[in-house]
Amino acid sequence: MELAQRATILTPSLTLSIDSKAKAMKSEGIDVCGFGAGEPDFDTPEHIKAAAQAAIESGFTKYTPSSGTPELRQAIADKFATDNKLAYKPSQVIVSNGAKHSCYNAILATCQPGDEVIIPAPYWLSYPEMVRLAGADPVFVQTKEENGWKMTAEEFQDAMTPRTKMVIINSPGNPTGSVYTRQELEGIVEVAADEEILILSDEIYEKLVYDGVEHVSVASLPGAFDLTITVNGFSKAYAMTGWRLGYLGAPEAIAKAIDAIQSHSTSNPCSFAQKGGLAAIKGDQQLVSDMRDEFDLRRNYMVNRIAAIPRVSVVKPQGAFYVLMNIGQLGLNSTNFADRLLSKHHVAVVPGIAFGNDATIRLSYATSLDVIKKGLDRLEEFCKTL
C-alpha cells in the first residue's frame, strides 16, 4: 500500500525517541536523569483542576463552538489587551487543541505549495514538518551563538525570495531560551512589512522570562498587527500540557479560515478543559510566578555548572526552561553524544540535530534540582572522557 507523500516526508520526533528509550531504561530499574522534558514538572494548580471537575459534574461535556466558548474567547481577548497590548476582538480569537495545533492551523490556513516559510535555526522541531504538511518549503536561517541564537533583520532579509510567505518567530524560544528585544523585533517587522510577509509569533513561553527581561508581543509593534498571527496557550505557564488547550489571535480573514479548518478537522477543543483554561486566565497568577522563580534557580545552577565544563559553551537562556549546550569541540555529533550519554551514563538529553544544529544538545531544567545536580555530575564526567 502506497502512503501519501506528505506522510513519508515527515521526520520522526527525536525527543519522543529519546524519551521512550529513557522510560524503557527506567522500567528496568536503571536510575536515569532525564533532561528531555518539554513540560513543567509541577502539577496543574488546584483551582484549574476544580473548574474542570465542576464542569464535568455539571454536565458541561458536550460540543462547544468550534473556535471555543464565547466566554473563553472573550477572556483571551481581554488577556491579550491587558498583558500584550493587542486589540484582538473575540471573533479574532480561536481556541484549539494546544498551541501546537494553533501553529499548524495558522500555517495550513495561509501557506500552500510554492510558498516558502523562513525559520530561524535552532528551531522547535515541529515547525518544518508543519510547513511541509501544508505543501510549502521551510527555509532555514542558521543563527549564531554569539548573537544569542537570534536571527537578525539582515539575515531575515538575505533569506527572503519572491516566494517567501511567512516567517516564524519563537520568543522566548525552544530550544535556545532566547528572547528577542523590542529593537530586534522592530527590525524584523520592518522587513516583513515591506514585503507583506506574514509573521507567526509563537509566544507559548511568555510567562517564563528571567532577569527582568521584557517579553514583547510582535503584533504590538508598529506595522505588525495586520501581518501577525499570535499563538499562545496554557501548557507552559499553568502546567497544563496534557489538557491540550491553546489559542491564537489573527486578522479577521485568517481567523475565519482557521475556524473553518478546525470545524472540519477536530471540531471544538475539549469542553471541560476550556473551563479549566478560563479559571487559569481569570484566577490567581501567583502560582505562575512561583513556578518561574523555581525555574530561575535551576537555570542559574545549570548554566553555571555547564559553563565550568572544559570545551563546551552555553548562552544563558533568558526565557523558557531549556539550555542549549554547544558540544562542537568534543568530537561527536549530537546524536552520538546523546546516545552514548544515555547508554553509558544514564542521562537523557535531546540531540541538537532535531532542532537544526548538530553541534548542540538541549537540556531541560523542568525537573528537580536534585536530578539536575546528579545528571550534571554524570554529564561532566562523560565530557571529560572525550
N, C-alpha and C positions, 0 to 999 in steps of 0.2 A: 504494500500500500504506500503510495507516494504522499508525503506530507506537503502542506503548503510551504512555500519558500519562506514566508515570514516566520514560521516556526523553526526552520532549520538554521536561520542566521543568528539566532539568539545564543549568547554565551551563558552557560550555567553559572550560577552565583558561587563565587569562591568563598564568600562569607558563610553561606549555608554549608558548603562542603567542609570548611574548617570546623564549623560549629558541630556538624554531625560527627566528625572524627573525634573531636574533644569529648562529646557526650558519650560516644561509644567507649572511650578510654575510661571515663568516669564510672560507667556502668560495670566495668571490670575491676573497680576498686582503686584505680590509679588517681593520685592526687594531681589534678590538672588545674593550673591557674589560667583562667580564661580572660583574655583581653579583647575578645572579638565582639562582645555585645554591643548592639546598636540601640540599646534601650536602657532607661534608668533602672537601677536595682531597688528602687523604692516602690512601695505599694501605692496603688491609687488611693488618694485621700478619701476618708470615710464618708464625707458629705456627698461626694460624687457617686460612690457606690450606693449610698442610701437613696439618692434620687432615682437611680436606675431600678433599684429594687422596688421602690414605691410605684414606679411606672408599670412594672410587671404585675405587681399586686393589684393595681387599679385597672388592669386590662389594656394598658397602652402598648399593645403588641401587634397592631395591625399596620397596614400600609400608611405611609405619610406621603405628602407631595414628593415628587422625585428629587427636587432640589433641596429638600429639608423642610422642617416645620417652620411656619411663619415666625413663631416666637424665637426660635434659634437663629434664623437668618437675621432677624431684627437685632438680636443680642450681638451677633457677629458684626453687623454694620455699626452698631454703637461702639464695639470694641475697636474696630478699625479707626473710627473717628477719634476716640479718646487716646488710644495707645500709639497709633501710627499716623495720625493727621491725614486720613484718607476718607474722602466723602463718597463711599460706596452706598448706594441705595440697597435695600433688601433684595430688590429684583436683580441686582448685580452680584449677589452672593449665592454660591452653590455649595451645599454641604455634600460630602461624598464619603466613600469608604476608605478614609485615610488620606493623608497629604500625598502619598504616592499615587493614589487614584486620581487626585486633583491634578497632579502634574501630567499624568497620562491623558486625562480628558482634555486638558489645555492643549497639549501637543496634537492630539488626534483631531481637535476641532479647527486647528489653524495651519497645520503642516501637511504636505502631500508630496507624492513623487516629483522629483526635480528640485525640491526645496533643500536648503542647507540650514543646519542649526549649529551655531557656534557654542562650544562647550569648553570652558577653561579646565585644564588638567593640572593636578589630580582632581577628579570629579567623583560624585556619587555614582556608583556603578550602574544604576538603573537608567540614568539619563540617555546614554547612547542607545540602549535597547528599546526604550520608548520611541525614540526618534526613528529607529529602523522599522519598528512595527507600524509606524504611520507612513512608511514608504519614503521618508526623507533621509538625508545623509548627514550624519554627525561630522562636524569639523572641529578638530581639537587644537586648542591653543596651549602649548606647554608653558606653564608659569615657572617662575624662578624662586628658589628657596630664599635668596637674598631679598626678594620683594615680598616675602611673607606668603608665597604661593598664591598671589593675586594677579589677575590679568589687568594690564594697563589699557587705557583707552587707545594708545598707539598700537598695541598688539591686537586689540579687537579690530581696529580699522584695517590693519595689514591682512587679517584673516578673511575679511569680507569679500564677497563676489556679488555679481548681479543676482545670484541665486539665493543669497542669504535672506532667510525669512524670520529667524528668531535667534536670540542669544539667551543662554541660561545663566543666571547669577544665583549663587547659593551663599548667603551671608546671614549669620555665621555658617561656616562651611563644614561639610563632611567630605573628605577625611581630614582636612587640614586644620580646622578650628579657626580659620582666618575670618576676619571681619573687615569688610570694605569701609573705608572712611567716606564721609559725605563728599569730599572733594574727588575721590577716586570714582565714586558712583556718578557724580555730575559729569565727569569726563566721558564715561561710558554712555550715559543718557544722551549727551550731546551728539556723539557719533551715531547712535541708534536713531535719534530724531531726524537727523539729516537725511537718512535713507528710509525712514518709516519702518524700521525693523522692530518687531515685537520683542518684548523682554519678559521672560518667565522668571519671576523673582521668588525663589523658594526660601521662605523665612521661618521654617519649622523650628529652628533653634533660637528664635529671637529673645526668649526669656533667659537664655543661658549665655550671658556675656559677663566678662570679668574686668577687674582693674579700672572700673569707671568708664569703660569703652562704650561709645554710643552705637546703638543699633539704628540704622537708617532704613526706612522702607523706601524702595526705589520709586514707587509710584507717587511718593510725596514730593519728589524733586520737580523743578520747573520743566515742563515739556514731556514728562514721563507718564502721566496718569492715563492718557488715552492709548498708550502703547503697551501698558504693563498688565500682566496677569499676576496677581499676588497670591501665593499659595502659603497656607499655614495649617495648623491642626492642633490636636490635643495630646498626641503621643508623648512628646518630649517634655513639655512644660508640666504636664499633670500626671505623668507616669501612666498613660492610658494606651500603651502600644497595642494591646490585644483588642481594644474596643473598636478599632478601625473607624476612626472618625476624623475627617479633615475637611478643609473648606478652601475656597478661593474667592477673590473679588476680581471682576474683569469688566471691560467695556460691555455695554448692553448687548451688542450683537454677538459677541463671543460667549457671554454668559448664557444667552438664549440657545446658542448652538450646543454648548456643553450640556445644558439641561436636556435637550433633545437626545443627545448621545447617551446620557446616563439613563434616561427613561426607557431606552431600548436595550440597555446592557445589564444594569444592576437594579433597575427601579430605584427605590429610595435607600438611603442609609438606614441602618438598624434603628428602629423606633425608640426603644428604651435607652440605647446608647446616646441618642440625641438629648434625652432628658438629663443624662449624666453630663453631657457637654454643656448644656445650659447651666447646670449647677457649677461647673468648673469656671465658666466665664464670669458668672454673677457672684460666686462665693468668695470666701476669704482667700487672698492671694499670698498669705504669709508662708504657706507650705511650699509655694514655688520658690520664694526667697530662701527658705531654709535648705531646700534641696540644692539650689545654686551655691549656697555657701559651703555645703559639704563637698560638692564637685570642685569648688575652688581650692579647698585644702588638698584634695587628691591631685589636682592638676599641678599645683606647685611642687608637691613631693615628687611626682612622676617626672616632671621636666628637669628638676634639679638632679635626680638620680641619673637620668639618661644623659644629661649634659656632661656628667663626670666620666662616662664610659669612653675610652680611647677610640678614635677613628670613626665615631658616629657623630651626627649632629641633629639638632632639633630646633625648630622655631616655636617659641612659646605660644600656644594657642590662645586666642582672645575670646573664644566662644565655643559652644557645643561641649562634647565630652570625649574628644579624641586628641591623640598626639600622633603626628606623622614623623617617624624617625628615619633619617637618611642613613642607609647602610651601604652606600655606594663604594666605600673604601674597604669593605670586608671581603670582597671576592666572591660573593654569592648573589644570584638573582633573588628576587623577593620570594618566589615560590619555594626554591630550595632552602632558603633561610627559614621560612615558616615551617616547612615540613620537618627539617632537622631539629628546630627548636621544640616542636611539639613532640616528636618521636623520642628524642633523647633527653630533653629537659622538662617536658610536660608543661609547656607554656604555649597557649594558643593566641596567635596574632593573625591579622589579615594581610596577605601579600599585597604590596602596592601595585602590582600589575593589574589587580582588579579595578584600580582607580586610575589606571593610565600612566603609572610611574613605577617602573620595575626596580628602581634603586631605593625604594622606601618600604616600610611596613607601617600598618596602623595599629595603635593600641588604644583601647577604650578604658577610661577611668570610671566607667559606670559600674564599678564593683568595689568591694570593701577595701579599706586601707590595708588591712592585714593581707588580703590576697595580692594587692599591689606590691607591698613590700616583699613578700615571698617570691612573687613572679619576677620582679626586677632583680632580685638576687640571682635567680636562675638565668635570666637574660644576660646579665653582666658576665656571669661565669661562661656562658656559651660564647659571647663575643670575644672574650679573651683567648678562646681556643682557635680562633680563625686567623 
